[in-house]
Amino acid sequence: MPSPNPGDVHGCPELFRLLEQLRYSPAVDNLILAGDLVNKGPASLDVLDAVPTLAAEAVRGNHDDAVLGAWLAARRRRLQAGGGGGQGAEADKKGEQRLHAKFAWAAAMTEQQAAVLAGLPYTISVPQYGIAVVHAGLVPGVPLEEQELWAMYKMRNVAPLEAEGAEGEREEGRGERAEGNSPAPGPGSSAAAGAGCAAGSRLRRYRPLEKAKEGGEPWAQLWAGPVHVFFGHDARRGLQLAPAATGLDTGAVYGGALTAAVLPPLGELLAAPRGGSASGVSGLAAALAAGRAPSREELGVELVTVPAAAVYSPPTGPAAAAVTAAA
């Protein structure tokens, strides 16, 4: 069963064009979305309706979380004001007045659609393939269950810790979130414990950074496994092909393209000598046995791209340059 893994959708109809091109079937295929399902594009509500229909899984992106938080806050204020749940156009108008302009579309979001956002985990692990999906990134050397939630959907870079001595900083279960970055309520990681670094390790060498302008370097270039990570979030850098991580945000909402990493059926990967050793063992089987991150070659990754039909949200700054270069 092929597994398409698209980057940031941002409410763009290109998702449906991509799935049509791939002849995606919920009955036999697996679909994992890399977060930022909604916002900026014209089809956010359609995407939310499609997630359960497509039997899709998805991780939580920063835009998903921000929209959900704004929607919950607006509903709470409406209830506190004695307005009740409200129905029809009048309720939608009141909702728009209580939502920031960039989230105005969410005034029409139903309880069922909001539940899709509320149910998004921060990571999804597929141990049979040796992969994990996260929206923004992971701090190298930190077990998955100890990653900071805000960083998993907001970080872009990492910087070395100013550690005592040369061994870095040893953590004692510290998992605080950066002030002002507390995510909306939702489930935690669905990934297996220990993914992201050797089990039991508490040695931290890097701290996550939300903005590239804060310095540091791309986390993906430093990620060494033991899982291959697929992520989005960073349209400014576009397609990222690090040895053990693949960045898929190619700026569809900015007029770029929607890119998906498509993996072949597991049986094919384990049976074929693709990227394998001279003994004929498949590359994926060898990677899993060794506890290391499989490469894109060993995973049989095919990158499939659908150009955006329009510029749904004009890019600015470095994002504009990145989309222009990609075009």
Phi and psi restraints in degrees (value plus and minus 20) as a CYANA .aco file:
   2 PRO   PHI     -77.0   -37.0
   2 PRO   PSI     127.4   167.4
   3 SER   PHI    -143.6  -103.6
   3 SER   PSI      74.8   114.8
   4 PRO   PHI     -95.0   -55.0
   4 PRO   PSI     119.5   159.5
   5 ASN   PHI    -152.2  -112.2
   5 ASN   PSI      65.2   105.2
   6 PRO   PHI     -95.5   -55.5
   6 PRO   PSI     133.9   173.9
   7 GLY   PHI     -98.4   -58.4
   7 GLY   PSI    -176.4  -136.4
   8 ASP   PHI     -79.9   -39.9
   8 ASP   PSI     100.6   140.6
   9 VAL   PHI    -106.4   -66.4
   9 VAL   PSI     -62.6   -22.6
  10 HIS   PHI      33.5    73.5
  10 HIS   PSI      16.5    56.5
  11 GLY   PHI      49.5    89.5
  11 GLY   PSI       6.6    46.6
  12 CYS   PHI    -114.1   -74.1
  12 CYS   PSI     118.2   158.2
  13 PRO   PHI     -87.7   -47.7
  13 PRO   PSI     -29.4    10.6
  14 GLU   PHI     -80.4   -40.4
  14 GLU   PSI     -42.3    -2.3
  15 LEU   PHI     -77.5   -37.5
  15 LEU   PSI     -63.8   -23.8
  16 PHE   PHI     -91.9   -51.9
  16 PHE   PSI     -54.2   -14.2
  17 ARG   PHI     -85.8   -45.8
  17 ARG   PSI     -60.7   -20.7
  18 LEU   PHI     -82.1   -42.1
  18 LEU   PSI     -67.4   -27.4
  19 LEU   PHI     -86.3   -46.3
  19 LEU   PSI     -53.6   -13.6
  20 GLU   PHI     -86.5   -46.5
  20 GLU   PSI     -61.5   -21.5
  21 GLN   PHI     -83.2   -43.2
  21 GLN   PSI     -56.9   -16.9
  22 LEU   PHI    -103.0   -63.0
  22 LEU   PSI     -26.2    13.8
  23 ARG   PHI      35.7    75.7
  23 ARG   PSI      25.4    65.4
  24 TYR   PHI     -84.6   -44.6
  24 TYR   PSI     115.7   155.7
  25 SER   PHI    -149.1  -109.1
  25 SER   PSI      97.7   137.7
  26 PRO   PHI     -78.8   -38.8
  26 PRO   PSI     -41.7    -1.7
  27 ALA   PHI     -92.5   -52.5
  27 ALA   PSI     -47.2    -7.2
  28 VAL   PHI    -148.9  -108.9
  28 VAL   PSI     -34.3     5.7
  29 ASP   PHI    -129.1   -89.1
  29 ASP   PSI     142.7   182.7
  30 ASN   PHI    -137.3   -97.3
  30 ASN   PSI     110.5   150.5
  31 LEU   PHI    -140.1  -100.1
  31 LEU   PSI     101.9   141.9
  32 ILE   PHI    -143.7  -103.7
  32 ILE   PSI     100.7   140.7
  33 LEU   PHI    -115.8   -75.8
  33 LEU   PSI     118.3   158.3
  34 ALA   PHI    -108.3   -68.3
  34 ALA   PSI       6.3    46.3
  35 GLY   PHI      71.2   111.2
  35 GLY   PSI     151.9   191.9
  36 ASP   PHI      32.7    72.7
  36 ASP   PSI      37.5    77.5
  37 LEU   PHI     -85.9   -45.9
  37 LEU   PSI     -52.4   -12.4
  38 VAL   PHI    -145.6  -105.6
  38 VAL   PSI     152.4   192.4
  39 ASN   PHI      66.8   106.8
  39 ASN   PSI     119.2   159.2
  40 LYS   PHI      63.1   103.1
  40 LYS   PSI     -58.0   -18.0
  41 GLY   PHI    -108.2   -68.2
  41 GLY   PSI     149.1   189.1
  42 PRO   PHI    -104.9   -64.9
  42 PRO   PSI     -26.8    13.2
  43 ALA   PHI    -142.0  -102.0
  43 ALA   PSI      13.8    53.8
  44 SER   PHI     -80.2   -40.2
  44 SER   PSI     -64.8   -24.8
  45 LEU   PHI     -86.7   -46.7
  45 LEU   PSI     -56.3   -16.3
  46 ASP   PHI     -84.2   -44.2
  46 ASP   PSI     -59.6   -19.6
  47 VAL   PHI     -84.1   -44.1
  47 VAL   PSI     -63.2   -23.2
  48 LEU   PHI     -83.3   -43.3
  48 LEU   PSI     -58.6   -18.6
  49 ASP   PHI     -86.0   -46.0
  49 ASP   PSI     -52.8   -12.8
  50 ALA   PHI     -97.6   -57.6
  50 ALA   PSI     -45.8    -5.8
  51 VAL   PHI     -75.0   -35.0
  51 VAL   PSI     -72.9   -32.9
  52 PRO   PHI     -89.2   -49.2
  52 PRO   PSI     -54.9   -14.9
  53 THR   PHI     -83.6   -43.6
  53 THR   PSI     -56.6   -16.6
  54 LEU   PHI    -104.5   -64.5
  54 LEU   PSI     -20.8    19.2
  55 ALA   PHI      34.5    74.5
  55 ALA   PSI      18.9    58.9
  56 ALA   PHI    -107.1   -67.1
  56 ALA   PSI     132.6   172.6
  57 GLU   PHI    -129.2   -89.2
  57 GLU   PSI     136.5   176.5
  58 ALA   PHI    -177.0  -137.0
  58 ALA   PSI     131.2   171.2
  59 VAL   PHI    -119.0   -79.0
  59 VAL   PSI     144.6   184.6
  60 ARG   PHI    -103.5   -63.5
  60 ARG   PSI     107.5   147.5
  61 GLY   PHI    -123.3   -83.3
  61 GLY   PSI     147.8   187.8
  62 ASN   PHI     -83.9   -43.9
  62 ASN   PSI     -54.7   -14.7
  63 HIS   PHI     -92.4   -52.4
  63 HIS   PSI     -58.5   -18.5
  64 ASP   PHI     -78.3   -38.3
  64 ASP   PSI     -65.1   -25.1
  65 ASP   PHI     -88.0   -48.0
  65 ASP   PSI     -60.8   -20.8
  66 ALA   PHI     -86.2   -46.2
  66 ALA   PSI     -62.2   -22.2
  67 VAL   PHI     -83.9   -43.9
  67 VAL   PSI     -65.3   -25.3
  68 LEU   PHI     -81.6   -41.6
  68 LEU   PSI     -63.8   -23.8
  69 GLY   PHI     -82.0   -42.0
  69 GLY   PSI     -62.0   -22.0
  70 ALA   PHI     -86.4   -46.4
  70 ALA   PSI     -60.9   -20.9
  71 TRP   PHI     -84.8   -44.8
  71 TRP   PSI     -63.4   -23.4
  72 LEU   PHI     -85.4   -45.4
  72 LEU   PSI     -60.4   -20.4
  73 ALA   PHI     -85.3   -45.3
  73 ALA   PSI     -61.8   -21.8
  74 ALA   PHI     -84.7   -44.7
  74 ALA   PSI     -60.4   -20.4
  75 ARG   PHI     -85.0   -45.0
  75 ARG   PSI     -60.8   -20.8
  76 ARG   PHI     -83.3   -43.3
  76 ARG   PSI     -63.1   -23.1
  77 ARG   PHI     -84.6   -44.6
  77 ARG   PSI     -58.7   -18.7
  78 ARG   PHI     -84.0   -44.0
  78 ARG   PSI     -62.4   -22.4
  79 LEU   PHI     -87.8   -47.8
  79 LEU   PSI     -59.0   -19.0
  80 GLN   PHI     -86.1   -46.1
  80 GLN   PSI     -49.8    -9.8
  81 ALA   PHI    -101.4   -61.4
  81 ALA   PSI     -21.4    18.6
  82 GLY   PHI      64.4   104.4
  82 GLY   PSI      -5.7    34.3
  83 GLY   PHI    -103.0   -63.0
  83 GLY   PSI     -31.5     8.5
  84 GLY   PHI      48.3    88.3
  84 GLY   PSI    -187.4  -147.4
  85 GLY   PHI     -90.1   -50.1
  85 GLY   PSI     -56.8   -16.8
  86 GLY   PHI      56.5    96.5
  86 GLY   PSI     131.2   171.2
  87 GLN   PHI    -162.8  -122.8
  87 GLN   PSI     133.9   173.9
  88 GLY   PHI      56.9    96.9
  88 GLY   PSI    -185.3  -145.3
  89 ALA   PHI     -84.2   -44.2
  89 ALA   PSI     -55.9   -15.9
  90 GLU   PHI     -83.3   -43.3
  90 GLU   PSI     -63.1   -23.1
  91 ALA   PHI     -85.2   -45.2
  91 ALA   PSI     -59.9   -19.9
  92 ASP   PHI     -81.8   -41.8
  92 ASP   PSI     -60.9   -20.9
  93 LYS   PHI     -84.3   -44.3
  93 LYS   PSI     -62.4   -22.4
  94 LYS   PHI     -83.9   -43.9
  94 LYS   PSI     -59.6   -19.6
  95 GLY   PHI     -82.7   -42.7
  95 GLY   PSI     -61.1   -21.1
  96 GLU   PHI     -81.9   -41.9
  96 GLU   PSI     -57.1   -17.1
  97 GLN   PHI     -87.6   -47.6
  97 GLN   PSI     -44.6    -4.6
  98 ARG   PHI    -116.6   -76.6
  98 ARG   PSI     -23.6    16.4
  99 LEU   PHI    -129.1   -89.1
  99 LEU   PSI     126.0   166.0
 100 HIS   PHI     -78.8   -38.8
 100 HIS   PSI     130.0   170.0
 101 ALA   PHI     -74.7   -34.7
 101 ALA   PSI     -57.1   -17.1
 102 LYS   PHI     -92.5   -52.5
 102 LYS   PSI     -31.6     8.4
 103 PHE   PHI    -133.3   -93.3
 103 PHE   PSI      -4.6    35.4
 104 ALA   PHI     -77.9   -37.9
 104 ALA   PSI     -54.0   -14.0
 105 TRP   PHI     -79.4   -39.4
 105 TRP   PSI     -47.2    -7.2
 106 ALA   PHI     -93.8   -53.8
 106 ALA   PSI     -27.0    13.0
 107 ALA   PHI     -82.0   -42.0
 107 ALA   PSI     -47.3    -7.3
 108 ALA   PHI    -110.6   -70.6
 108 ALA   PSI     -16.8    23.2
 109 MET   PHI     -91.4   -51.4
 109 MET   PSI     111.8   151.8
 110 THR   PHI    -106.5   -66.5
 110 THR   PSI     149.7   189.7
 111 GLU   PHI     -79.1   -39.1
 111 GLU   PSI     -59.2   -19.2
 112 GLN   PHI     -86.4   -46.4
 112 GLN   PSI     -60.6   -20.6
 113 GLN   PHI     -88.8   -48.8
 113 GLN   PSI     -59.5   -19.5
 114 ALA   PHI     -83.6   -43.6
 114 ALA   PSI     -54.0   -14.0
 115 ALA   PHI     -84.1   -44.1
 115 ALA   PSI     -51.0   -11.0
 116 VAL   PHI     -81.8   -41.8
 116 VAL   PSI     -65.3   -25.3
 117 LEU   PHI     -86.8   -46.8
 117 LEU   PSI     -61.9   -21.9
 118 ALA   PHI     -84.3   -44.3
 118 ALA   PSI     -46.6    -6.6
 119 GLY   PHI    -108.4   -68.4
 119 GLY   PSI     -18.2    21.8
 120 LEU   PHI     -95.0   -55.0
 120 LEU   PSI     107.1   147.1
 121 PRO   PHI    -101.1   -61.1
 121 PRO   PSI     151.8   191.8
 122 TYR   PHI    -106.7   -66.7
 122 TYR   PSI     -45.6    -5.6
 123 THR   PHI    -163.7  -123.7
 123 THR   PSI     137.0   177.0
 124 ILE   PHI    -151.5  -111.5
 124 ILE   PSI     109.4   149.4
 125 SER   PHI    -132.2   -92.2
 125 SER   PSI     119.6   159.6
 126 VAL   PHI    -144.1  -104.1
 126 VAL   PSI      64.3   104.3
 127 PRO   PHI     -82.8   -42.8
 127 PRO   PSI     -46.0    -6.0
 128 GLN   PHI     -81.6   -41.6
 128 GLN   PSI     -49.9    -9.9
 129 TYR   PHI    -118.5   -78.5
 129 TYR   PSI     -31.8     8.2
 130 GLY   PHI      51.6    91.6
 130 GLY   PSI      16.2    56.2
 131 ILE   PHI    -148.3  -108.3
 131 ILE   PSI     141.5   181.5
 132 ALA   PHI    -159.6  -119.6
 132 ALA   PSI     131.9   171.9
 133 VAL   PHI    -140.3  -100.3
 133 VAL   PSI     112.3   152.3
 134 VAL   PHI    -162.7  -122.7
 134 VAL   PSI     135.7   175.7
 135 HIS   PHI     -93.8   -53.8
 135 HIS   PSI     -73.8   -33.8
 136 ALA   PHI    -125.6   -85.6
 136 ALA   PSI     -71.4   -31.4
 137 GLY   PHI     153.4   193.4
 137 GLY   PSI     157.1   197.1
 138 LEU   PHI    -154.6  -114.6
 138 LEU   PSI     126.3   166.3
 139 VAL   PHI    -102.1   -62.1
 139 VAL   PSI     101.2   141.2
 140 PRO   PHI     -77.4   -37.4
 140 PRO   PSI     118.6   158.6
 141 GLY   PHI      64.2   104.2
 141 GLY   PSI     -15.8    24.2
 142 VAL   PHI    -133.1   -93.1
 142 VAL   PSI     107.7   147.7
 143 PRO   PHI     -76.7   -36.7
 143 PRO   PSI     127.7   167.7
 144 LEU   PHI     -76.6   -36.6
 144 LEU   PSI     -60.8   -20.8
 145 GLU   PHI     -91.4   -51.4
 145 GLU   PSI     -28.8    11.2
 146 GLU   PHI    -127.8   -87.8
 146 GLU   PSI     -18.2    21.8
 147 GLN   PHI     -86.3   -46.3
 147 GLN   PSI     124.0   164.0
 148 GLU   PHI     -95.0   -55.0
 148 GLU   PSI     113.5   153.5
 149 LEU   PHI     -80.6   -40.6
 149 LEU   PSI     -64.7   -24.7
 150 TRP   PHI     -81.0   -41.0
 150 TRP   PSI     -56.0   -16.0
 151 ALA   PHI     -89.1   -49.1
 151 ALA   PSI     -54.1   -14.1
 152 MET   PHI     -85.3   -45.3
 152 MET   PSI     -40.2    -0.2
 153 TYR   PHI    -142.1  -102.1
 153 TYR   PSI      -9.5    30.5
 154 LYS   PHI    -153.5  -113.5
 154 LYS   PSI     -42.2    -2.2
 155 MET   PHI     -90.9   -50.9
 155 MET   PSI     135.7   175.7
 156 ARG   PHI    -150.0  -110.0
 156 ARG   PSI     -58.2   -18.2
 157 ASN   PHI    -142.7  -102.7
 157 ASN   PSI     149.5   189.5
 158 VAL   PHI    -151.5  -111.5
 158 VAL   PSI     133.2   173.2
 159 ALA   PHI    -150.4  -110.4
 159 ALA   PSI     127.7   167.7
 160 PRO   PHI     -82.2   -42.2
 160 PRO   PSI     122.1   162.1
 161 LEU   PHI     -94.3   -54.3
 161 LEU   PSI     124.4   164.4
 162 GLU   PHI    -102.5   -62.5
 162 GLU   PSI      70.6   110.6
 163 ALA   PHI    -114.1   -74.1
 163 ALA   PSI     140.7   180.7
 164 GLU   PHI    -101.4   -61.4
 164 GLU   PSI      99.4   139.4
 165 GLY   PHI      56.0    96.0
 165 GLY   PSI    -180.4  -140.4
 166 ALA   PHI    -124.3   -84.3
 166 ALA   PSI     -19.4    20.6
 167 GLU   PHI    -114.9   -74.9
 167 GLU   PSI     -18.2    21.8
 168 GLY   PHI      66.3   106.3
 168 GLY   PSI    -182.0  -142.0
 169 GLU   PHI    -135.2   -95.2
 169 GLU   PSI     105.0   145.0
 170 ARG   PHI    -111.5   -71.5
 170 ARG   PSI     110.4   150.4
 171 GLU   PHI    -117.4   -77.4
 171 GLU   PSI     126.8   166.8
 172 GLU   PHI    -134.6   -94.6
 172 GLU   PSI      44.7    84.7
 173 GLY   PHI      51.4    91.4
 173 GLY   PSI      -1.7    38.3
 174 ARG   PHI     -90.9   -50.9
 174 ARG   PSI     110.5   150.5
 175 GLY   PHI    -164.0  -124.0
 175 GLY   PSI       8.5    48.5
 176 GLU   PHI     -85.7   -45.7
 176 GLU   PSI     132.2   172.2
 177 ARG   PHI    -117.6   -77.6
 177 ARG   PSI     130.0   170.0
 178 ALA   PHI     -82.3   -42.3
 178 ALA   PSI     119.9   159.9
 179 GLU   PHI     -79.8   -39.8
 179 GLU   PSI     114.1   154.1
 180 GLY   PHI      64.3   104.3
 180 GLY   PSI     -17.6    22.4
 181 ASN   PHI    -138.8   -98.8
 181 ASN   PSI       0.9    40.9
 182 SER   PHI     -87.6   -47.6
 182 SER   PSI     103.6   143.6
 183 PRO   PHI     -90.7   -50.7
 183 PRO   PSI     140.7   180.7
 184 ALA   PHI     -86.3   -46.3
 184 ALA   PSI     138.4   178.4
 185 PRO   PHI     -76.9   -36.9
 185 PRO   PSI     122.0   162.0
 186 GLY   PHI     157.8   197.8
 186 GLY   PSI     150.5   190.5
 187 PRO   PHI     -90.2   -50.2
 187 PRO   PSI     141.5   181.5
 188 GLY   PHI    -107.3   -67.3
 188 GLY   PSI    -171.0  -131.0
 189 SER   PHI     -92.1   -52.1
 189 SER   PSI     121.8   161.8
 190 SER   PHI    -118.7   -78.7
 190 SER   PSI     -13.1    26.9
 191 ALA   PHI    -105.3   -65.3
 191 ALA   PSI     141.5   181.5
 192 ALA   PHI     -88.0   -48.0
 192 ALA   PSI     122.7   162.7
 193 ALA   PHI     -81.8   -41.8
 193 ALA   PSI     120.2   160.2
 194 GLY   PHI      76.6   116.6
 194 GLY   PSI     -34.2     5.8
 195 ALA   PHI     -84.9   -44.9
 195 ALA   PSI     119.5   159.5
 196 GLY   PHI      92.3   132.3
 196 GLY   PSI     -40.1    -0.1
 197 CYS   PHI    -192.5  -152.5
 197 CYS   PSI     152.1   192.1
 198 ALA   PHI     -81.1   -41.1
 198 ALA   PSI     119.3   159.3
 199 ALA   PHI     -77.6   -37.6
 199 ALA   PSI     116.5   156.5
 200 GLY   PHI      65.8   105.8
 200 GLY   PSI     -29.3    10.7
 201 SER   PHI     -91.6   -51.6
 201 SER   PSI     120.4   160.4
 202 ARG   PHI    -144.7  -104.7
 202 ARG   PSI      -4.2    35.8
 203 LEU   PHI    -106.1   -66.1
 203 LEU   PSI      97.2   137.2
 204 ARG   PHI    -128.0   -88.0
 204 ARG   PSI     108.8   148.8
 205 ARG   PHI    -133.5   -93.5
 205 ARG   PSI     -34.9     5.1
 206 TYR   PHI    -152.6  -112.6
 206 TYR   PSI     135.9   175.9
 207 ARG   PHI    -139.9   -99.9
 207 ARG   PSI     124.6   164.6
 208 PRO   PHI     -98.7   -58.7
 208 PRO   PSI     126.8   166.8
 209 LEU   PHI    -144.4  -104.4
 209 LEU   PSI     114.3   154.3
 210 GLU   PHI     -95.8   -55.8
 210 GLU   PSI     -61.5   -21.5
 211 LYS   PHI    -129.7   -89.7
 211 LYS   PSI     117.4   157.4
 212 ALA   PHI     -81.2   -41.2
 212 ALA   PSI     -50.6   -10.6
 213 LYS   PHI     -88.2   -48.2
 213 LYS   PSI     -31.4     8.6
 214 GLU   PHI     -96.7   -56.7
 214 GLU   PSI     -26.3    13.7
 215 GLY   PHI      83.5   123.5
 215 GLY   PSI    -179.0  -139.0
 216 GLY   PHI      55.6    95.6
 216 GLY   PSI    -182.1  -142.1
 217 GLU   PHI    -162.2  -122.2
 217 GLU   PSI     141.0   181.0
 218 PRO   PHI     -76.1   -36.1
 218 PRO   PSI     108.7   148.7
 219 TRP   PHI     -81.6   -41.6
 219 TRP   PSI     -53.8   -13.8
 220 ALA   PHI     -82.6   -42.6
 220 ALA   PSI     -52.6   -12.6
 221 GLN   PHI     -88.1   -48.1
 221 GLN   PSI     -41.4    -1.4
 222 LEU   PHI    -121.2   -81.2
 222 LEU   PSI     -27.9    12.1
 223 TRP   PHI     -94.0   -54.0
 223 TRP   PSI     108.0   148.0
 224 ALA   PHI    -139.8   -99.8
 224 ALA   PSI     -12.7    27.3
 225 GLY   PHI      88.0   128.0
 225 GLY   PSI    -185.7  -145.7
 226 PRO   PHI    -107.8   -67.8
 226 PRO   PSI     -14.6    25.4
 227 VAL   PHI    -135.2   -95.2
 227 VAL   PSI     133.4   173.4
 228 HIS   PHI    -104.3   -64.3
 228 HIS   PSI     107.7   147.7
 229 VAL   PHI    -124.9   -84.9
 229 VAL   PSI     110.1   150.1
 230 PHE   PHI    -125.3   -85.3
 230 PHE   PSI     113.5   153.5
 231 PHE   PHI    -168.7  -128.7
 231 PHE   PSI     152.7   192.7
 232 GLY   PHI    -150.0  -110.0
 232 GLY   PSI    -154.1  -114.1
 233 HIS   PHI      57.3    97.3
 233 HIS   PSI     -45.6    -5.6
 234 ASP   PHI    -136.4   -96.4
 234 ASP   PSI      50.1    90.1
 235 ALA   PHI     -83.4   -43.4
 235 ALA   PSI     -45.4    -5.4
 236 ARG   PHI     -84.0   -44.0
 236 ARG   PSI     -55.5   -15.5
 237 ARG   PHI    -109.4   -69.4
 237 ARG   PSI     -38.5     1.5
 238 GLY   PHI      49.2    89.2
 238 GLY   PSI    -169.1  -129.1
 239 LEU   PHI     -84.1   -44.1
 239 LEU   PSI     105.1   145.1
 240 GLN   PHI    -138.0   -98.0
 240 GLN   PSI     106.4   146.4
 241 LEU   PHI    -141.7  -101.7
 241 LEU   PSI      51.5    91.5
 242 ALA   PHI    -101.2   -61.2
 242 ALA   PSI     142.3   182.3
 243 PRO   PHI     -77.2   -37.2
 243 PRO   PSI     -58.3   -18.3
 244 ALA   PHI    -143.3  -103.3
 244 ALA   PSI      -0.5    39.5
 245 ALA   PHI    -173.7  -133.7
 245 ALA   PSI     125.4   165.4
 246 THR   PHI    -151.2  -111.2
 246 THR   PSI      97.8   137.8
 247 GLY   PHI    -114.5   -74.5
 247 GLY   PSI     108.6   148.6
 248 LEU   PHI    -134.6   -94.6
 248 LEU   PSI     -15.6    24.4
 249 ASP   PHI    -102.6   -62.6
 249 ASP   PSI      84.1   124.1
 250 THR   PHI    -131.7   -91.7
 250 THR   PSI       7.3    47.3
 251 GLY   PHI      49.3    89.3
 251 GLY   PSI      22.6    62.6
 252 ALA   PHI     -77.4   -37.4
 252 ALA   PSI     -62.5   -22.5
 253 VAL   PHI     -88.9   -48.9
 253 VAL   PSI     -40.6    -0.6
 254 TYR   PHI    -115.4   -75.4
 254 TYR   PSI      -9.4    30.6
 255 GLY   PHI      73.9   113.9
 255 GLY   PSI     -11.1    28.9
 256 GLY   PHI    -103.8   -63.8
 256 GLY   PSI    -128.9   -88.9
 257 ALA   PHI    -175.7  -135.7
 257 ALA   PSI     139.5   179.5
 258 LEU   PHI    -120.3   -80.3
 258 LEU   PSI     102.5   142.5
 259 THR   PHI    -135.8   -95.8
 259 THR   PSI     117.2   157.2
 260 ALA   PHI    -146.4  -106.4
 260 ALA   PSI     123.7   163.7
 261 ALA   PHI    -116.1   -76.1
 261 ALA   PSI      98.9   138.9
 262 VAL   PHI    -126.3   -86.3
 262 VAL   PSI     104.3   144.3
 263 LEU   PHI    -126.3   -86.3
 263 LEU   PSI     118.9   158.9
 264 PRO   PHI     -94.0   -54.0
 264 PRO   PSI     150.9   190.9
 265 PRO   PHI     -76.0   -36.0
 265 PRO   PSI     123.5   163.5
 266 LEU   PHI     -78.3   -38.3
 266 LEU   PSI     -60.6   -20.6
 267 GLY   PHI     -77.6   -37.6
 267 GLY   PSI     -59.5   -19.5
 268 GLU   PHI     -84.8   -44.8
 268 GLU   PSI     -60.7   -20.7
 269 LEU   PHI     -87.0   -47.0
 269 LEU   PSI     -59.7   -19.7
 270 LEU   PHI     -97.1   -57.1
 270 LEU   PSI     -43.8    -3.8
 271 ALA   PHI    -108.5   -68.5
 271 ALA   PSI     -51.4   -11.4
 272 ALA   PHI    -105.8   -65.8
 272 ALA   PSI     131.6   171.6
 273 PRO   PHI    -103.6   -63.6
 273 PRO   PSI       2.6    42.6
 274 ARG   PHI     -76.9   -36.9
 274 ARG   PSI      96.6   136.6
 275 GLY   PHI      46.4    86.4
 275 GLY   PSI      -3.5    36.5
 276 GLY   PHI    -109.4   -69.4
 276 GLY   PSI    -194.6  -154.6
 277 SER   PHI    -108.2   -68.2
 277 SER   PSI     156.8   196.8
 278 ALA   PHI     -86.2   -46.2
 278 ALA   PSI     -39.0     1.0
 279 SER   PHI     -94.2   -54.2
 279 SER   PSI     -28.2    11.8
 280 GLY   PHI      71.6   111.6
 280 GLY   PSI     -21.2    18.8
 281 VAL   PHI     -90.7   -50.7
 281 VAL   PSI     116.8   156.8
 282 SER   PHI     -84.0   -44.0
 282 SER   PSI     130.7   170.7
 283 GLY   PHI     -79.4   -39.4
 283 GLY   PSI     -60.5   -20.5
 284 LEU   PHI     -84.6   -44.6
 284 LEU   PSI     -64.2   -24.2
 285 ALA   PHI     -80.8   -40.8
 285 ALA   PSI     -60.2   -20.2
 286 ALA   PHI     -85.3   -45.3
 286 ALA   PSI     -61.8   -21.8
 287 ALA   PHI     -84.6   -44.6
 287 ALA   PSI     -64.5   -24.5
 288 LEU   PHI     -83.7   -43.7
 288 LEU   PSI     -60.3   -20.3
 289 ALA   PHI     -85.8   -45.8
 289 ALA   PSI     -53.9   -13.9
 290 ALA   PHI    -106.0   -66.0
 290 ALA   PSI     -28.3    11.7
 291 GLY   PHI      51.1    91.1
 291 GLY   PSI       7.9    47.9
 292 ARG   PHI    -133.0   -93.0
 292 ARG   PSI     145.3   185.3
 293 ALA   PHI     -91.9   -51.9
 293 ALA   PSI     107.0   147.0
 294 PRO   PHI     -90.3   -50.3
 294 PRO   PSI     130.6   170.6
 295 SER   PHI    -101.9   -61.9
 295 SER   PSI     149.6   189.6
 296 ARG   PHI     -82.2   -42.2
 296 ARG   PSI     -56.3   -16.3
 297 GLU   PHI     -83.3   -43.3
 297 GLU   PSI     -64.4   -24.4
 298 GLU   PHI     -87.1   -47.1
 298 GLU   PSI     -47.6    -7.6
 299 LEU   PHI    -106.0   -66.0
 299 LEU   PSI     -27.5    12.5
 300 GLY   PHI      44.8    84.8
 300 GLY   PSI      12.4    52.4
 301 VAL   PHI     -86.0   -46.0
 301 VAL   PSI     110.6   150.6
 302 GLU   PHI    -135.2   -95.2
 302 GLU   PSI     103.7   143.7
 303 LEU   PHI    -110.0   -70.0
 303 LEU   PSI     100.2   140.2
 304 VAL   PHI    -136.2   -96.2
 304 VAL   PSI     110.0   150.0
 305 THR   PHI    -144.0  -104.0
 305 THR   PSI     117.4   157.4
 306 VAL   PHI    -140.6  -100.6
 306 VAL   PSI      95.8   135.8
 307 PRO   PHI     -83.0   -43.0
 307 PRO   PSI     125.1   165.1
 308 ALA   PHI     -88.5   -48.5
 308 ALA   PSI     120.8   160.8
 309 ALA   PHI    -100.0   -60.0
 309 ALA   PSI     -35.0     5.0
 310 ALA   PHI    -180.3  -140.3
 310 ALA   PSI     147.8   187.8
 311 VAL   PHI    -112.7   -72.7
 311 VAL   PSI      84.3   124.3
 312 TYR   PHI    -103.3   -63.3
 312 TYR   PSI     -47.4    -7.4
 313 SER   PHI    -163.7  -123.7
 313 SER   PSI      89.8   129.8
 314 PRO   PHI     -78.2   -38.2
 314 PRO   PSI     107.0   147.0
 315 PRO   PHI     -95.8   -55.8
 315 PRO   PSI     136.3   176.3
 316 THR   PHI    -152.9  -112.9
 316 THR   PSI     139.4   179.4
 317 GLY   PHI      39.4    79.4
 317 GLY   PSI    -162.6  -122.6
 318 PRO   PHI     -79.6   -39.6
 318 PRO   PSI     -50.7   -10.7
 319 ALA   PHI     -82.4   -42.4
 319 ALA   PSI     -58.9   -18.9
 320 ALA   PHI     -83.0   -43.0
 320 ALA   PSI     -63.3   -23.3
 321 ALA   PHI     -83.9   -43.9
 321 ALA   PSI     -59.2   -19.2
 322 ALA   PHI     -85.7   -45.7
 322 ALA   PSI     -63.6   -23.6
 323 VAL   PHI     -86.9   -46.9
 323 VAL   PSI     -60.3   -20.3
 324 THR   PHI     -81.6   -41.6
 324 THR   PSI     -62.8   -22.8
 325 ALA   PHI     -85.6   -45.6
 325 ALA   PSI     -58.8   -18.8
 326 ALA   PHI     -86.8   -46.8
 326 ALA   PSI     -55.7   -15.7
